[in-house]
Each structure stands twice: as structure tokens, then as C-alpha cells.
Amino acid sequence: MEIEKYQAAIEAILFTMGNSVEIEKIAEAIGHDEETTRRLIYNMMDRYEEEDRGIRIIELENSYQFCTKKEMYEYLIRVAKQPRRYTLTDVLLETLSIVAYRQPVTKLEIEKIRGVKSDHAVNKLVEYGLIEEAGRLDAPGRPILFGTTEEFLRRFSLQSLDELPTLDQEQIEHFKEEAEDEAQLKLDI
């Protein structure tokens, strides 16, 4: 019965806060250590899946949050009529991947990698809540540094940035060769 009381408290915390809540804050609130709290949450996650509920708990870099199951989207549309949807174009995806892998990164660094101005792409990604200001670089002009957000993790079903796919060294060398060949082609023309 005691476990149910703690799980009810966790449920109330996650529901009320709306956004993700760090494990240490949840543990402190229910008066338990982080490991016990984490086990209680994992138990809840399993139970929600077994009972085929419309919500689930997701983990985001040592934080937890309630989330609607994807399968419930069609029902939400009927209520919301026009849910906020946005399209990630190739330009936005390219810019987002640069931020994700190089963060914290300035707009100038993004533009050096892409080879074109990136104001619009960066502004759109900020508007969509996928990247945010992550401080300022200690350099002349103090340019803004950008990094990904929890919304980015949510949208791409990642628990942390450590889950981002990595390229092996052979793939990297292959891409470098392709880029050099393409650059040489342009110079020859």
C-alpha cells in the first residue's frame, strides 16, 4: 500500500508540473533516494504500458514527464481541430543536426559548416522549440551559443544526446572524399 501512495504522489507531481521533472526533485518530494524513486517510476511506466493507457511516462536526461501516446493522436485532433504541426525541411534538418552534434554552437559556426546564411533556419528552430540560447561565447561581440532543448529529445524519442547516431571513421572519410571531389569539380568548371 505504501508503494501505491508514493506512485500516486509521483503521478500528481508529473501531471501538475506538465514539463519534465528531475529525478532528484521527485525523490526529494517523496522522501526517498533517487534509485528507489527511479524504480517506482519504471514500475509505473511498465504498468501504463500493460494497461494500454492513453498516457505514458517518458525519460529525458534524468528527468521524467507525462506524455500522450502517439496512438491517441487522432482523438486529440478531433478536440484540438488544428494541432500545431510544423515541417522540418532539409535546410532545417541540416541546421538542427549541426546544432545537435556541435552544441553549444554559434550561428557563425553553423554558417561556416553549411556555407550559407542560416538566420532563417536558426530562427525557425528556435520558434519550434527545438533549439534555444545556451549562453554566450566569451569572444568579441559575445555571440549567442545555441543548443538543443528537451523538446528536441521528445520529438526525436531520445532520452539523452548520447543516443544520437554516430558515424564510424570509415563513413567520415568517405564523406570527406566526396566533399573534396565535389569542391574540385566546382573549381575545374
ABEGO torsion letter per residue (X at the ends): XAAAAAAAAAAAAAAAAGBBBBAAAAAAAAGBBAAAAAAAAAAAAAAAAAAGBABBBBBBGGBBBBBBBAAAAAAAAAAAGBBBBBBBBAAAAAAAAAAAAAOBBBAAAAAAAAGBBAAAAAAAAAAAGABBBAEBBBBBGGBBBBBBBAAAAAAAGBABAAABBBBBAAAAAAAAAAAAAAAAAAAAX
